[in-house]
């Protein structure tokens, strides 16, 4: 009773296609893919920013150590 059979999934798929149409589903999936790409791009930019910040902190520490010695 709790599981859905193949016929149930086919009915769901037909209803979804009837409501949204093939074009709308492909647009939605394209937008979804663009969103994932944008998210990955943002994450890599954030990593680069973090890396630059770490490098500048390390450089400041090194400069302070050379000044005190």
FENTA-V418666 format. One record per residue. RES is the residue in three letters. D_LAST is the distance of its C-alpha to the last C-alpha in Angstrom with 1 decimal. Layout:
# FENTA-V418666
<<RES;D_LAST> <RES;D_LAST>>
This chain:
# FENTA-V418666
<<UNK;77.0> <UNK;73.2> <UNK;72.6> <UNK;73.6> <UNK;75.7> <UNK;75.6> <UNK;78.4> <UNK;76.4> <UNK;73.3> <UNK;75.7> <UNK;77.2> <UNK;73.7> <UNK;72.7> <UNK;76.0> <UNK;75.5> <UNK;71.9> <UNK;73.2> <UNK;76.1> <UNK;73.9> <UNK;71.1> <UNK;72.6> <UNK;71.0> <UNK;69.3> <UNK;67.7> <UNK;66.2> <UNK;64.8> <UNK;63.3> <UNK;61.7> <UNK;60.3> <UNK;58.9> <UNK;57.2> <UNK;55.9> <UNK;54.4> <UNK;52.9> <UNK;51.3> <UNK;49.7> <UNK;48.4> <UNK;46.9> <UNK;45.4> <UNK;43.8> <UNK;42.5> <UNK;41.0> <UNK;39.3> <UNK;37.8> <UNK;36.6> <UNK;35.0> <UNK;33.2> <UNK;31.9> <UNK;30.7> <UNK;29.0> <UNK;27.3> <UNK;26.1> <UNK;24.7> <UNK;22.9> <UNK;21.4> <UNK;20.2> <UNK;18.7> <UNK;16.9> <UNK;15.7> <UNK;14.5> <UNK;12.6> <UNK;10.9> <UNK;10.2> <UNK;8.8> <UNK;6.4> <UNK;5.4> <UNK;5.6> <UNK;3.8> <UNK;0.0>>
